[in-house]
Amino acid sequence: MMDNAFIGIDNWSKAQKMSDNLSVVKLHRKLNAFAEKYCPVHQAFNQQYH
């Protein structure tokens, strides 16, 4: 998780607003689509991106 962090944010309120509006369901759907398109072996394991 250490490489999955922000090291600096100039506008905390804007970042929080973006985070509040983030749909995890839509994000997972989009990541699954990318995995299917760019990682063909993804389908062989029949798993979702998480």
C-alpha positions in Angstrom: 0.0 0.0 0.0 3.0 2.3 0.4 3.3 2.8 -3.3 -0.4 3.5 -3.6 -0.4 6.8 -1.7 -0.4 10.5 -2.5 2.7 12.3 -1.4 1.2 15.7 -1.7 -2.1 17.4 -2.4 -2.4 21.1 -3.1 -6.2 21.4 -2.7 -7.5 19.1 0.0 -11.1 20.2 -0.4 -11.1 19.6 -4.1 -9.5 16.2 -3.6 -12.1 15.3 -1.0 -14.9 16.3 -3.3 -13.5 14.1 -6.1 -13.2 11.3 -3.6 -16.8 11.7 -2.4 -18.1 11.5 -6.0 -16.1 8.4 -6.8 -18.2 5.4 -7.6 -16.3 2.2 -6.6 -18.7 0.1 -8.7 -18.1 2.2 -11.9 -14.3 2.1 -11.2 -14.3 -1.7 -10.9 -16.3 -2.0 -14.0 -13.8 0.2 -15.9 -10.8 -1.6 -14.5 -12.3 -5.0 -15.5 -12.8 -3.7 -19.0 -9.1 -2.5 -19.2 -8.0 -5.9 -17.8 -10.0 -7.8 -20.4 -8.6 -5.6 -23.2 -5.0 -5.4 -22.3 -4.4 -8.5 -20.3 -5.8 -11.5 -22.2 -4.8 -14.0 -19.5 -7.3 -12.2 -17.2 -10.1 -14.2 -18.8 -8.4 -17.5 -18.3 -8.6 -17.0 -14.5 -12.2 -15.9 -14.6 -11.8 -13.2 -12.0 -12.7 -9.6 -11.5 -10.3 -6.8 -11.0 -10.0 -5.8 -7.3 
